[in-house]
Amino acid sequence: MNTILRSGDAEAVINSLGAELTSFRLLATGNEYIWSGDAEFWTGRSPVLFPIIGAARGGKIRTGGSTYAIGNHGFARRSEFTLVEATDTQAVFRLSSNEQTLASYPYTFSLVLTYILSGSTLEISYRVENTDEQDIYFQLGTHPAFNCPLGGQGAITDNYLEFSEPEQLERLFLNDEGLVISGKSAPVLDNGQQLSLSHEMFLEGALIFQGVKSNTIMLKSRLTDQTVSVTSQGFPDLGLWQPKNAPFVCIEPWQGIADGEDFTGELQEKTGVINLPQGGHFNSSLKIQIR
């Protein structure tokens, strides 16, 4: 089921499957900024990543002495959320633990996504509530895919990312199973703020960064004044991704990253994992502004 939010400037569409943003466009121009989900490249559009990010080694997590099979990026993106409330400019979706989630993640929780549209800015708030009788452990991430080149003008090489702070970024690499390769990294930015885009930069898969300082990352074009601004709170890590030669780029603020290829620990030992005590809640947000 789709929920449509409209302001005087923009329209956003959210699907209850995964509480996923599937469209965000300007009304005056009709310009669409979210990837269409064409299966030729990738059927996703803007999934939420929970309770893990990326791949778990062997496709399994271990906790409390037991092992659980879990897919890449967790199950939230393939789960049906309940629409709790909706107005013309706001919608609240909730996923609570159930028989299916407990089969791959043995904790009870509530994951709430709130979308608020104001002008041409869409704010997405993420709230994880611990409803269990013990501490729970999880990672949380975003995965919006933006049409690129912007406005369909020129090539991807006419586009670039601009970070709000000078960054010293070292790229981590993933192997064919989506696990972080031990001892392999490469410098990408040396106290810089602009990162030029190309198809070639994604030929070895996603670019993974830890400890990003910038709260805002902008997708810009040298040929048009269209921009996408992505501002995050509570997501210190970052993934950038594009399937081979795809006409979009994903800007993915995360809390946590995939397992390392040699990882043998439990869920609570995963990189960037959040430890949420009984009765606690964790809040983070993503703000997308289009122009």
Buried (B, 14 or more C-beta within 10 A) or exposed (E): EEBEBEBEBBBBBBBBBBBBBBBBBBEEEEBBBBBBBEEEBBEBBBBBBBBBBBBBBBBEBBBEEEEBEBEBBBBBBEBBBEBEEBEEBBBBBBBBBEEEBEEBBBBBBBBBBBBBBBEBBBBBBBBBBBBBEEEBBBBBBBBBBBBBBBBEEBEBEBBBBBBBEEBEBBBBBBBEBBBBBEEEEEEBBEEEBEBEBEBEBBEEBBBBBBEBEBBBBBBBBEEBEBBBBBBBEBBBBBBBBBBEEBBBBBBBBBBBBBBBBEBEBBBBEBBBBBEBEEEEBBEBBBBBBBB
